[in-house]
Amino acid sequence: MRIDVTKPVLPALEEYVEQLKDIWDVKWLTNNGPKLKELEAAITQKFELDELVLCSNGTVALTLALLALDKKGEVITTPFTFAATATAIEAAGCTPVFADIDPDRLTLDPASVEELVTENTVAIMPVQVYGVLSDHERLSSLAKKYELPLIYDAAHCFAASTNGISALNLGDMACFSLHATKLFHTVEGGGIVCHDPKTKEKLKRLTNFGISSPDSINLSGMNGKMSEFHAAMGLALLPYLDGIVDARKQVYDAFEERLKRVEGVRFLTEHFVDQHNYAYCPIIMEGGEPAVLDVLEKLQKYDIHPRRYFYPSLSEVEAFSQCKSNSPISESVSKSALCLPIFPELELSVIEKVCEVIGLVAAQNNAQKALK
Ligand SMILES: *Cc1c(COP(=O)(O)O)cnc(C)c1O
């Protein structure tokens, strides 16, 4: 059976059907309906968030957060991320500028950001890549110094926390994704966390074309609404969340135990959180791209398919070739990074096969290096 980097989790079918019955009863299908409000309240309460607006997906969440700023210009971000971070910046009428990543955290390096701040900069958008948290203290003091909003792409850090605070509560706004491939999902979905009711109201309005009352449209928004069917999936799945994180932790621990001391492989043991979410299981191959390709090819024979998250570095893709960048570390790390399969109930035999192949490739690389 094909093993991919992730496998979506679903609630028991009856539990989803239970949720659907309520929708059939009230016949309210979308537009800030009761299921959506219930899911917003449940997530807000679970993670003690200030204010939350759910929307149609994570890319729209990022776009709406930027639209809410009412500023057009450059947004400094990391190129070591999924394409959506940069496409959302462009969708909001802004221009991505790629600063480099910190080699330990793999998240946006504050020093590199500062080098790229100009009078055209309108926001800083770090990405909590793999659920590893950015240096929030340094980024927020930088944001304060230049009077720039700090908007997190928190797509990877649902259920992660630092010093007892949800990672979603950091920054002026934090945007997350509830896509089927993420740790927790509503099939398609996303959300924006902010810290005051006025911004929340504005974000809500932006998800609904900017309409403020039946006869008044005072913002240029879009259709960013989450439907009742999507919210229903979230409500049915939410009781499973803690179990999902625990099950992923077991898989993660099994990989860590086997890989953390393998020469030529860097396993990320520090996530700068007090509660990690185990959403991804990345490794960095010291043998670089040839080693990564070798592992992929060897595992393909067993129908096991790790993913090159994130390759290529967005600073090197055609779509963003016009964007300013200074990101050699991102470019090098993206060639060497590989995300291993991680999802609840991944079999130990698969974990062992993956580790065996990685160990073999690393040993070959180490031997070659010793010869040089
Ligand atoms: C998944 C993801 C997004 C986009 O979320 P969608 O819900 O798929 O639109 C944005 N940023 C990062 C880092 C992601 O991994």
The ligand as an ORCA input file, in Angstrom:
! r2SCAN-3c Opt
* xyz 0 1
  C      -0.847     24.728      3.876
  C      -0.115     25.988      3.981
  C      -0.694     27.219      3.621
  C      -1.986     27.334      2.878
  O      -3.084     26.757      3.444
  P      -4.300     26.270      2.520
  O      -5.363     26.008      3.543
  O      -3.858     25.047      1.798
  O      -4.649     27.385      1.603
  C       0.025     28.382      3.866
  N       1.247     28.346      4.407
  C       1.855     27.185      4.745
  C       3.213     27.229      5.370
  C       1.204     25.968      4.518
  O       1.823     24.827      4.811
*
